[in-house]
Amino acid sequence: MTQPAPPRLREMRWWDIDPVLGLERDLFPEDAWSRGMFWSELAHSRGPEATRCYLVAESADGRVVGYAGLAAAGDLADVQTIAVARDHQGTGLGARLLTELLRAATAFECHEVMLECRVDNLPAQKLYERFGFTPIGFRRGYYQPGNVDALVMRLTTEPGSGSAAGSASVQGTDIND
């Protein structure tokens, strides 16, 4: 029996918003992003002044099974979101998406990457720690309306290293491995 092909990662476009919203509502029912939030992010993801990178993971049958986004400002990047469909969790797809966001941070010439993670999302925290992120604080009541705290994490690279994807486990991973 052959294994199904791993999901293909590609740039998120406006026509992906509806399937992404479906995943968003399933995975984050209390604090799902709105259509307008995704439109706003995508508006800054193309052209010479782009400051965002948004990706989707598409299964062999064309279904969006994950997505991720990053914002950059100066030498600082922020992971805006990473989500993986329930039936693809535990397959390494989250790591593939994060790898590509870190590559985007490098392309934006960022030397520091920040993110917020729900304090009750231990699998995500472990993923980020595997990539070298370290906890630096909390944002109390960050996720609304559930009033859930966020753990703030940071990945810093040495100045001049040229890579926000600083861990060896990240480097050398192909987008469609």
N, C-alpha and C positions, 0 to 999 in steps of 0.2 A: 504494500500500500504506500503510495507516495504522499508526502506531506504537502499541504497547500502552500502555494507561494506566499512569502511574507508580504505584508502590506507595502505598497509603494508609497514613498514620501514625495510630496510635490508641493509647490507653492499654493497657498489657499487663495481662492478667487471669490468674487461676489456670489457666484452660483453655488458655492459650498456653504453659504451661511445657513440655509434651511436645514440641511443634514447636521451641521455642527450644532445648531440650536436644539435639535432633537437629542443629541448626545449630552449637551450642556444641561438640559432640563432633567434628563435621566440621572446624570451623575451628581449634579449640584442643585437639587430641587429648591432649596431654600435661598440660594444666592446666585442663581443662574444669571449670566450676562444677557442683555437685551440685544435685539437685532441691531439697534442703533449703535451700541457699543462696538459690535464687530464691524459694522460699516465704517465707523470712525477710525478704528485701528487699520483696516485695509486701505483706507484713504491715504495713509502714510507709509504704505509698504512698497510703493513702486516709484520709479523715476530717480533722477540724480540727487534729490534731497530726501530720499527715503530714510526713515528712522525706525521702521518696524520690519519684522520678519515673521510671517505667519505661514504655517505648514499644515497640511492634512495628510493623514495616512489612509490610503485607499486599498481595500481588499481586492482580490482578483475579480470578484463579481461587481466591482464598482462602488461598494458601500464605504462610506467614510467611517472608519473605526478608531480614529484618533485625530487630535489636532494639538497645536502648540503655537505660542506667540511670544515674541520678545520685542521690547522697546529699547532704543538706545538714545542717550543724550550725552554728548561729550565722550568721556572715557568710561562712562557708567552705563551698564545695560541692566534691564530688569526683566526677568521671566514673568510674563503676564499671565500665562495659563499653560497647562499641560493636561490633557485628558485622553484616556484610553477606554474604549468600549469595554463593558464588563466581560464579554466573551474573548477579549484579547489581553486582558490584564494577566500579568505573570509570564508573558511571552517575550519580554525584552523590548516591546514597542515603546514604552515610556523612555527607556534609555536611548533608543535610536532617535526619538524626537528631541530629547535633551541634548544629545550629541550635536544635532544639527543647529539647535539654538546657540550652543556654545561656538560652533563654527561661524554662525552669523555674528555673534558678539565679536569674534576675532576680526571678521571682515569690516565691522563698524569701528575697529581699532579701540575696543573697550578693554580695560585692564581690570575691571571689577564687575561682577555680575551679582545682582541681588535677587531675592525672591521672598515671597510670603507663602507659608504653608499652614494649613489648619493644624492646630496642635493635636487633633485627634486622628490625623492621617499619617500613621506610622510608616506604611509602605512607601509613601512619597518621601518622607524624611530620610528613610534609609537609602533610597535612590540618590537623593541629593548629596548625602554624606559620602556615598560611594564615588561621586564625582568631585569630591573635595570641598563641598560647601560646608561651612561651619555656622552654628547658631550664634547670633549676635544680640538677640533680644526678642521682645514680644510686642505685639500690637493688640491691646486689650479690646475685645468686642469688635474686631475688624470685620468678621463675616456676619452680615446682617441679612435677614432679621433674626437669625439664630443666636446672635451675640457670642459667637465662637472666637476665641483668641487665635491670632496668627503667630507662628514662629517665624522670625525674620532670619534669613540665612544669607551668607555672602561667600563668594568665591573670588579670591584675589590672586592675581599673578604678579610675578616680579616685573617691575618696569623693564622694558626692552626685550621681554621674552617673545613679544609679538603674538601671544596666544592667550585668549581667555579660557580656552579648553586646556587647562593646565595639567590635568592628570593623564598619566600614561594610558589608563583604561579608556580614555576618550579618543586619544589620537590614533589615527589609522583605521577608524571604523567607517565603513562606506555607508552612504545614505540608504542604500537598498540591500545591505547585508541581511 
